[in-house]
Amino acid sequence: MRTTRRGWTMLLLVVALSAAYNCGATDIIQTIAGGGSLEGYKPDEANLALSRGLALGPLGDLFLSDSGHNQILKINPTTGLITVVAGNGSYCFFGDGLPAPSAALANPGALAFDAQGNLFIADRDNFRVRRVDALSGLISTVAGSGVQTDLNANPPVPLGDGGAATSATFGSVAALAVDSSGAIYVADGVNACIRKFTVGGTIATIAGTPGNSGFAGDNTSGGAAAAQFNSPNGVAVDTSGNVYIADSGNRRIRKLDTTSTVTTIGGDGTGGNNGFGGDGGPATSAQIGTQAGLRLDGNTLLICCVSPGRIRRIDFTSGMIFSVAGNGGTVIGDLGPATGAALSQPRDTVVDSGGNIYIYDSNNGRIRRVDKATGFIDTVIGTGLRGFVGDRGPNQNGVLGRPQGAIFDAAGNLFIADTENHAIRKVAADGTITTLAGNGTAGPNVGSGDGGPATLASLDSPADVTVVGSTLYICDTGHDRIRAVDLGSKTITTFVTLNNPVAIVADTAGNLYVARNNQIDKVAPDKTVTSYVGSNPVNTATNPNGDGLPAANARLSGPLGLALGPAGELYIADTGHDTIRLISAGGTMTSTIAGGGTTLGDGGAATSASLNNPAGVTVDASGTRLIISDTDNQRIRAVDLSTKIITTIAGTGTAGFAGDGDIAAAAQVNLPGKIFVNGPALVFADVDNNRIRKIVPAIDIDPKLLSFAAKLTFAIDKKTGEMALGKDSVALKAALALPAGIAAANLKIQVDIIDLHQQIQLDASGKMPKPVKPAKKTTLPPFAFTLPGNGPAPVSKFTLALKGTSVAGAKPTAFSFSSKGTFREELGRAGFSDVTTDKAGVTLPVRVNITLGTTTFTGLTNVLYKATQGKGGSAGSIKTK
């Protein structure tokens, strides 16, 4: 966190309870897995996901875009500490005006700093340029409206040149550069041009003819506007204002000088995308293949030659070209000469103050460093795996990659199809996340690992899971088979081979129902496969879907979700038809139960409502409601099975990640997918938020029984404006009647205060668990960062007291909780701004949830937020955001 005033600052948060007591239950939404990040990991544990974008911060920290996790990370080169600078892991556009770690990015790429230390981010799939303010840490959009240019549409979607930068469109935001005056340059690869804008100003095309790819315009004085480029993917600007362009599709490096004249300074355009040649000769005669990032290094230009897998350097004085790193081979080559090492699609470089070159070795999942003194190369960040992280111990949500299906077993373990990480993850009852199956790579060999440990097997985009007894069944979608993992021995086998299985459920007899392509198959325990739904579809004008006919005659379109009802009926999320279908027990009749309308239809008949690509369906624990993941409508919806009326129970209709710990109907979700029931909770895959979330009914707390207070003090470094010292505390007290049947042994207690999630579980004797001691330091390899001690990420310190004569009964029992150590960070992520307030303070709403066993209590409070200046601070006050 940063402050807007430098000096010593005292921050005091006083909490007053003013909400009225509401009778009845309230649905609360919470994250139960996913949403973690690489923060707290060591550089040699970080698994980077198809990333691109490097920058060196004002204080020498290395910033990188972790594109697959939709985050920007900062690595301290001395301590090795990894922190999240921007992005909450969700894939969408969200959070302008909030602290950057609370915002959402979509496949971020290039990074650049201006002279004031503001960070600019190419938010690629949002078609925007975002800025993280150096002082406040808040994020904003400085260019791009979020719309992609389409000059061939009817009517066309224009670039918006000459207008406000924030109203412009981009074909792509392929690269960024900032000059000494603060002007920002964008390589708009899809539009084949270079754009320029200022923060708060207008935008213009300064080179290239938008929408017209080609090669033309070299050596024409002042002719930049008529020049042609082909997929420009890199840009750099020198102190004189000359702009260097990676004209990737033309396999050339071109220069735009201050007279608007374009010339070629590297590459002859031959040799194809993988072309390599000409080392030691004139740069204009070399073959350089396709390129990405450019970086100026003194009187030279570094080039990321993507397809040839090399870093090249053009010397401006001699005009010659040389290789710096990469040999086009396959042997990583760490601890040897950089020119003998393998690079795979290098995307960007930076040069530190000592002249060492850092390389984003994208497809190898690593940041490599070329030591200036020796010319040797090593890996300083990354493991070579893509995004496959999170096995860290208790209470660590882990990092998931677009998870889809999930299921609980009878012991309370949660199994997740971690789809893009090609694995099955297990979350134990204490929150510990581990890998149960899959080695993190798709692998070309189907059935790889059968008969051996499941963690060594190869899975390809697993889409769903289910449990029957002690066996976990997996839709190994990309490998066209159902795999089975024995939960005792942890061995994996192929159960049956089916084409493209995407959803799976099991009945009480152990029969599996599998959705694949446009049909549902039934797989018996003896592996007999029979067609159950859609094997003989009808398609007539009078009965296009086969309603009223046996299951075999139903016509399905890409079903993605399945659920079995209490009487053996089968519900199908008929995704391509935007409907939910019902197959009666035994497959005797088909009907449409929801969808088919033209308006959202909340409050009306479910069959008159509009659904948009529904991907999940289930029946709640009472058997009275059908629950639907209305995926592209960004909602979870419920159909009352007696009245057939449909309502929205979670999601606002706008993609995003918001509302954790608060009312589900006011929360934001992002492509909700498969959904299932776990006791009273509805559990669903929030796919593009990279999370598994749950909706739980909660009992409202009488405000008279709840008190909450927090206090934070910290000092500010006068030179950097960073928080230097800090102490914080949270105290929550409640007098609650515990539900009958809860025993002290293994009692799980979780407290949510905005985004402050704390959880503790008593041991079998009802006592507090002992704290985990950090492991000893490791021996460092050459060229590695200095690393902190091993062990779990820092967690808060807990104190917990339960008072009363009976924990198992329903007598009122005093419950108290306190936390020290992480509160100030969580406040920033929750959207608090660390600025001073006026004397009266600012009132902010906060929801407090207390979960005891399986029962959740909730209460809305008002936080009186006061921040007062102490010694060294400026007088007066500042309004909060």
Secondary structure, 3 states (H helix, E strand, C coil): CECCCCCEEEEEEEEECCCCCCCCEEEEEEEEEECCCCCCCCHHHCCCCCCCCEEECCCCCEEEEEHHHCEEEEECCCCCCEEEEECCCCECCECCCCEHHHCEECCEEEEEECCCCCEEEEEHHHCEEEEECCCCCEEEEEECCCCECECCCCCCECCCCCCEHHHCCECCCCEEEECCCCCEEEEECCCCEEEEECCCCEEEEEECCCCCCCCECECCCCCHHHCECCCEEEEEECCCCCEEEEEHHHCEEEEECCCCCEEEEECCCCCCCCCCECCCCEHHHCECCCEEEEEEECCEEEEEECCCCEEEEEECCCCEEEEEECCCCCCCCCCEEHHHCCCCCEEEEEECCCCCEEEEEHHHCEEEEECCCCCEEEEEECCCCCCCCCCCECCCCCCCCCCCCEEECCCCCEEEEEHHHCEEEEECCCCCEEEEECCCCCCCCCCCCCCCEHHHCCCCCCCEEEEECCEEEEEEHHHCEEEEEECCCCEEEEEEECCCEEEEEECCCCCEEEEECCEEEEECCCCCEEEEECCCCCCCCCCCCCCCCCHHHCCCCCCCEEEECCCCCEEEEEHHHCEEEEECHHHCCEEEEEECCCECCCCCEHHHECCCCCCEEEECCCCCEEEEEEHHHCEEEEEECCCCEEEEEECCCCCCCECCCCEHHHCECCCEEEEEEECCEEEEEEHHHCEEEEEEEEEECCHHHEEEEEEEEEEECCCCCEEEEEEEEEEEEEEEECCCCCCCCCCEEEEEECCEEEEEECCCCCCCCCCCCCCCCCCCCCCCCCCCCCCCCCCCEEEEEEECCCCCCCCEEEEEEEEECCHHHHHHHCCCCCCCCCCCCEEEEEEEEEEECCEEEEEEEEEEEEEEECCCCCCCCCCCC
